[in-house]
Amino acid sequence: MQTGLREIAERVGAPIELAEAIYESLPAGLRSVEVRRDVDSGALSYHLGGLIDRLDGGAVVWANREAPALNRLWDCLVACHLRLDKRSLELVIGQLAHVPSHKEFLEEVAIIRGVPAGVRLDYEVALLDDQGKTVDWQLTPARGPILLVEAKARSADLVQHLNQILPIIRAGAKVIDTGVKLPDATLLFRSIADKFPARQPGLFLQGAWIVTSIKHHEKELLAAFEAIDPDETPLRYSRHLGAPGIRAEAKWRSR
């Protein structure tokens, strides 16, 4: 891991001292992770082991979630080291050390990479409501409303879809019929609808950054969002389409 981080730092023109600081901040479990080089492209990846589980009949699937590109980890760690205070940085590094959810959490951290430099970033912030809930990210600009964002990398819909197509694969199909129905898009919004308390939109914007490995149809995404009880969660919908999949953002409460 140390050699890989140093190589990426040299490649992008970053100080070697930054690569060393990032390496030293990692827990032992991540420091010792094996880094591999693709023989064709030369790209570096790191192997965490494990399988996508919860598949019917004990089936297992190896996927690229087991060997993320090292440059993605580098990008997220650089953003965290440059932007977060000691408390938030330690919490994020601790989450990244949890192997079963490492890849998903890496997606959830990626949200901060595009945040303007003048915006303060805090991780795992109390919502200050009577239920003691926290929100993943608080973005505080110099002026204007504070943005509270719950970040979710969804895998349940992927597992559901894999279970759906396993019989087709076992039957020897090389191509999956495009008529196979995609998982219910409402899975993307679970646990989001009741997350936030009512706030004045002039002071707070509240929403979610949701990443999925399945590219849902936008029409179904809108229908799933609109099905959320408006009396409980009067949120406004907007979206950003991009790889991988669709990132759907449930934006601000209006009351």
C-alpha positions in Angstrom: 0.0 0.0 0.0 2.8 2.4 0.9 4.6 1.9 -2.4 1.4 2.3 -4.4 0.4 5.6 -2.7 3.9 7.0 -3.3 3.7 6.0 -7.0 0.4 7.8 -7.4 1.7 10.9 -5.6 4.6 11.0 -8.0 2.3 10.5 -11.0 0.0 13.3 -10.1 2.7 15.7 -8.8 1.7 15.6 -5.2 4.2 15.9 -2.4 5.6 12.5 -1.2 5.1 13.8 2.3 1.3 13.8 1.6 1.5 10.2 0.5 3.4 9.3 3.7 0.9 11.2 5.9 -2.0 9.4 4.3 -0.3 6.0 4.7 0.5 6.7 8.4 -3.1 7.6 9.0 -4.4 4.3 7.8 -5.1 1.5 10.4 -2.9 -1.6 10.1 -5.6 -3.5 8.3 -5.5 -1.1 5.3 -1.7 -0.6 5.4 -1.1 -4.3 4.9 -3.6 -4.6 1.9 -2.0 -6.1 -1.2 -1.7 -3.7 -4.2 -1.7 -5.3 -7.6 -0.8 -3.9 -11.1 -2.8 -4.7 -14.1 -0.5 -6.3 -16.7 -2.2 -4.6 -19.6 -3.1 -1.1 -18.4 -0.6 -0.7 -15.5 -3.4 0.5 -13.3 -3.1 -0.2 -9.5 -5.8 -1.8 -7.5 -6.0 -3.2 -4.0 -7.5 -6.5 -2.9 -9.8 -6.6 0.2 -11.1 -10.1 -0.2 -14.7 -11.1 0.5 -17.7 -11.9 -1.6 -21.0 -10.4 -2.5 -23.2 -12.4 -0.2 -26.9 -12.9 0.4 -27.4 -14.6 -3.0 -29.9 -17.5 -3.3 -28.7 -21.0 -3.0 -25.3 -20.1 -1.6 -24.1 -18.6 -4.9 -21.2 -16.3 -4.7 -20.1 -13.6 -7.1 -16.6 -12.0 -7.4 -16.9 -8.4 -8.5 -14.7 -5.3 -8.9 -15.9 -4.2 -5.5 -13.3 -6.6 -4.2 -10.4 -4.8 -6.0 -11.1 -1.0 -6.1 -8.8 1.2 -8.1 -6.1 2.6 -5.8 -6.4 6.0 -7.4 -10.0 6.3 -6.2 -8.9 5.6 -2.6 -6.1 8.2 -3.1 -8.5 10.8 -4.4 -10.9 10.4 -1.4 -8.1 10.2 1.2 -6.5 13.4 -0.2 -9.8 15.2 -0.1 -10.3 14.1 3.5 -6.8 15.0 4.7 -7.0 18.5 3.1 -10.6 19.3 4.0 -11.6 17.6 7.3 -10.7 18.4 10.9 -9.1 15.8 13.2 -12.4 14.5 14.5 -14.0 14.0 11.1 -10.9 12.5 9.6 -10.5 9.9 12.3 -14.1 8.9 11.9 -13.8 8.5 8.1 -10.6 6.6 8.3 -12.2 4.3 10.9 -15.1 3.6 8.6 -12.8 2.9 5.6 -11.1 0.3 7.8 -14.3 -1.8 8.0 -13.7 -4.2 5.1 -17.3 -5.5 4.5 -18.5 -1.9 3.8 -15.3 -0.4 2.5 -16.2 -0.1 -1.2 -19.7 1.3 -0.3 -18.3 3.8 2.1 -15.7 4.9 -0.5 -18.6 5.9 -2.7 -20.2 7.8 0.2 -17.0 9.8 0.9 -16.7 10.7 -2.8 -19.3 13.4 -2.4 -16.8 15.8 -0.8 -14.4 15.8 -3.7 -16.4 18.4 -5.6 -17.2 20.7 -2.8 -15.8 24.2 -3.2 -12.8 25.0 -1.0 -14.6 27.8 1.0 -17.2 25.3 2.4 -16.6 23.7 5.7 -17.1 19.9 5.8 -18.0 17.9 8.9 -18.7 14.2 9.1 -21.3 12.4 11.3 -23.0 15.5 12.7 -25.9 15.5 15.2 -29.2 16.7 13.8 -30.1 18.2 17.2 -33.6 16.8 17.2 -35.3 14.9 20.0 -34.5 11.5 18.4 -30.7 11.9 18.6 -30.1 11.2 14.9 -27.0 12.1 13.0 -26.4 13.0 9.4 -23.4 11.9 7.4 -22.2 15.3 6.0 -22.7 18.9 7.0 -21.6 21.5 4.4 -21.4 25.0 5.8 -20.7 27.8 3.3 -19.5 31.2 4.3 -23.0 32.5 3.4 -26.3 30.9 2.7 -28.1 27.8 4.1 -26.2 24.9 5.6 -26.5 21.7 3.6 -27.1 18.4 5.4 -26.5 15.3 3.3 -27.1 11.6 4.1 -24.9 9.5 1.8 -25.9 6.0 0.8 -24.3 3.4 -1.4 -27.0 0.8 -2.1 -26.3 -2.9 -2.6 -29.6 -4.4 -1.8 -31.0 -3.7 -5.2 -27.9 -5.3 -6.8 -28.3 -8.4 -4.7 -32.0 -8.6 -5.7 -31.1 -8.3 -9.3 -28.4 -10.9 -9.2 -30.8 -13.3 -7.5 -33.2 -12.6 -10.3 -30.9 -13.4 -13.1 -29.0 -16.3 -11.5 -31.4 -19.0 -12.9 -30.9 -17.4 -16.4 -27.1 -17.6 -16.0 -27.2 -21.1 -14.7 -29.2 -22.1 -17.7 -26.3 -21.1 -19.8 -27.4 -17.7 -21.1 -24.6 -15.5 -22.4 -26.8 -12.4 -22.6 -29.5 -11.3 -20.1 -32.8 -10.4 -21.8 -33.4 -6.7 -21.6 -37.0 -7.5 -20.6 -35.9 -8.7 -17.2 -37.5 -6.3 -14.7 -35.1 -4.1 -12.7 -35.4 -4.1 -8.8 -38.0 -1.8 -7.2 -36.5 1.7 -7.2 -38.1 2.4 -3.8 -35.3 0.4 -2.2 -33.0 3.4 -3.0 -35.0 5.7 -0.7 -35.4 3.5 2.3 -34.4 5.1 5.6 -34.1 8.5 3.9 -37.7 9.6 4.1 -37.9 9.9 7.9 -34.2 10.9 8.5 -34.6 14.7 8.7 -36.6 16.9 11.0 -38.5 19.9 9.5 -36.3 22.9 9.0 -36.6 26.4 7.6 -35.3 26.1 3.9 -33.7 29.5 4.2 -31.4 28.1 6.9 -31.0 24.4 6.0 -31.1 22.4 2.8 -31.5 18.6 3.6 -31.1 15.8 1.2 -29.3 12.6 0.2 -26.5 11.4 -2.1 -27.5 7.9 -3.3 -25.2 5.7 -5.4 -26.4 2.5 -7.0 -24.7 -0.1 -9.2 -27.9 -0.5 -11.2 -29.0 2.1 -13.8 -32.7 2.5 -13.0 -35.0 4.1 -15.4 -35.4 7.8 -14.5 -39.2 7.4 -14.8 -39.2 4.7 -12.2 -36.9 6.7 -9.9 -39.3 9.7 -10.1 -42.3 7.5 -9.3 -40.5 5.9 -6.3 -39.6 9.3 -5.0 -43.1 10.8 -5.5 -44.5 7.8 -3.6 -42.9 9.0 -0.4 -45.6 10.3 1.9 -45.6 14.1 1.3 -47.0 14.8 4.7 -44.0 13.1 6.3 -41.3 14.1 3.9 -42.1 17.1 1.7 -38.9 16.9 -0.3 -38.1 18.2 -3.7 -36.5 15.9 -6.3 -33.5 16.6 -8.5 -31.0 14.3 -10.1 -27.5 13.9 -11.5 -27.0 11.3 -14.1 -23.6 9.8 -14.3 -21.5 6.7 -14.0 -21.7 4.4 -12.2 -25.4 4.2 -12.3 -27.6 7.1 -11.3 -27.1 9.3 -8.4 -30.4 10.5 -7.2 -30.6 13.4 -4.7 -33.6 14.0 -2.5 -33.1 17.7 -1.9 -34.8 20.1 0.5 -37.7 20.1 2.9 -40.1 22.9 2.1 -41.8 23.4 5.4 
